[in-house]
């Protein structure tokens, strides 16, 4: 299996990215590093990395975090992100991981990768810690304005991700809204509800109806579906809240023993345990990592990607959708 | 000043509500209790409350939490929520507070209260703890589908709330979206951005452009504006997350001293410190409290309402809007 990683993606690139790659060495896993060979060589020496073990895909350009996605991928065809997606499209690699400009990654994937079956819009799925295990939340940012049918597709894809990543046989999928009863929510959710309800005999999951924001945490659903605007706002709000609480707790608690204990408890919210968010709905595994990813996040993301390749995510999704071919 | 409280609103009504009212006795503040006199009398004896000090507005019906809002207010004209709103509309009281069915409270206010100037949609504003103090977030549930102009009005109302509740002279108001740059976000936000931008010389606040979910926490903005669907999902997600963390911390940390210290730190997230969320845009102060409100929440809500009456919120909003009369 071949997994390529964008060496120049994220705030702590390239050193933390390289360290993360180095720590992911595993059996016959081939790890390809995408970036400028000239710039990578001295770092390879410094980190005791070997080009035989970690071949470099020499790619001179880098899309910066602040660049406009669509423009950037047009202007920089030799960038790490565009190259990674190309390799994936050409099936030269099985998975591509980047902690760089996520908009650019999505745009490149959007134009460069084949979509699965009749998926109109790929979606980014992430795992949110809940009281029992984790909840799959999608979309968290690939699509700002969605159509009802697209939410149904997100449900299908999210369910397959829950099966693969959380080992759940028949995931419970809920629609994020305000108020639990049928008929509650905005126009999008009300229409989407009917799509789910009318097809519940053909679904690859159990549709549990509407869920609310707190249900993402209380473990009521295995998968929560929403538009990418809401999902992204929620995810970033949660991140901000966790960071605030974390800082506050450790600011006020100086006792070493207690800090150790707290850290143990806090692990549950460690982003690096989650390891990146796949863009579902395209052929090949394309993983989006947080811009603040450190070595450990990258290592987790590589293993997550490896797992999804082994689990044949694209085939799973195609299969999940095949039951729904009645949908117009 | 007269403030009326719905004695039968919320999961812990009526006892916790009554205790909260009892603890809010203050100078010339007149506290009116809305509920069935027959049922309240024995509780008054039990809690050592006096009808001279806490007059009862005898109201036999109660709207349950699960009832359909619009139907319920039509079917139960003698309910505590409908009566409270009526008293407010008739200017017999200055503020009305309920922890009951919030949808019914909004519907009753929607039909029963006069709207301020050209406000099309009232919005619920809440305070979210941030690293420095608090951020005003609105709308958190009154409007599931919004128009761009309505978001501008939310900005005006939120700014006045920040001035009154947080004592900020010229609040920084941001539009919640994905990506900070102009032109990022869904169709609603992109249009709303232009409304804000084109009128920034006439605003009662500083428009700081787009903000993201984490900015609600990091104190970048004093007011964050969003549609009520996103705001509600966010708020409930945050509540779920806080409850989860709280339970987890206290489950794993048994040391008495550390628990005490943690509780001290955790106070920052205590809902009862916030004290209810006003419905802005209507004449009179109408406060929505959490369905799980306890005595302390109610007491805080009463003082928050008292403060907003003194600060003449409706006049402030009318004034903030008057600068914008160019808007169509």
Interface residues (C-beta under 8 A of the other chain):
Chain A: X68 X103 X129 X130 X131 X141 X144 X145 X176 X177 X178 X179 X185 X186 X187 X189 X212 X213 X214 X215 X216 X217 X218 X226 X227 X228 X229 X230 X232 X233 X234 X235 X236 X237 X238 X239 X240 X241 X242 X243 X244 X245 X248 X249 X252 X253 X255 X258 X261 X262 X264 X265 X268 X269
Chain B: X103 X129 X130 X131 X141 X144 X145 X176 X177 X178 X179 X181 X185 X186 X187 X189 X212 X213 X214 X215 X216 X217 X218 X226 X227 X228 X229 X230 X232 X233 X234 X235 X236 X237 X238 X239 X240 X241 X242 X243 X244 X245 X247 X248 X249 X252 X253 X255 X258 X261 X262 X264 X265 X268 X269
